[in-house]
């Protein structure tokens, strides 16, 4: 069976990246639960404890829904979300760089549920990637771009977190891919634990993708939510270490279920070896950039 690296070389790979990608050093941005707690505390300070009494402080969707219908609540939510982390100044980590270079080289298309712009800034000397968050962007943006289904911290008022904001599927993503989304291989990265507000978008994407056999999850652990969402996902689960941190060991996994958990170093002749940018970060970064880039190229 073809490896994910071969799929990438054929232009049929889609990576859907979540908060786990931006958690690793040096970015150190919050995971879903951490973000919820930060936003909850910020809004509680502004509105008082009684106003947030009904909200689950560990679920951003609950916090957002609690304040979204209050007078001025939507604007306060945007402010709290933007102030929760240094989304536009955090240093890109190795994972951001790898995803940026894959985009620039046409090895993958990248959908993100994160608010930060670390991937856009991860291309280094090759320049900043653009972001698409709407159909207007889709029509105007030329060249490689990150598809951002929850908005972007660089765009005022675009951050999505409440049920009302997320219940409408991101049709611009479906317009972008057309029929290709149904034939692509989709790898969800950094989304091992699925927060409620992220689950809404994932369910919308899964419905459009359709073929569960082409869906993979790469994470430090496989949550019960994924078992609920995708049949037999255990057979297409890639267990890796802390996302894009400085790895002690490079892991690998292929699309063959029998070798899903096998570890080995990436063969330099594998499909992603055709991508010069990935070869560059593989050989020039000390320590190696991330486990995921090696994983993609393994047979």
Buried (B, 14 or more C-beta within 10 A) or exposed (E): EBBBBBBBBEEBBBBBBBBBBBBBEEBBBBBBBBBBBBBBBBBBEBBEEEBBEEBBBBBBBBBBBBBBEEEEBBEBBBBBBBEBBEBBEBEBBBBBBBBBBBBBBEBBBBBBBBBBBBBBBBBBEEEEBBBBBBBEBBEEBEEBBBBBBBBBBBBEEBBBBBBEBBEEBBEBBBEBBEEEBEEBBBBBBBBBBBBBBBBBBBEBBBEBBEEEEBBBBBBBEBBEBBBEBBEEBEEBBBBBBBBBBBBEEBBBBBBBEEBBEEBBEBBEEBBBBBBEBBBBBBEEBEEBBBBBBBBBBBB
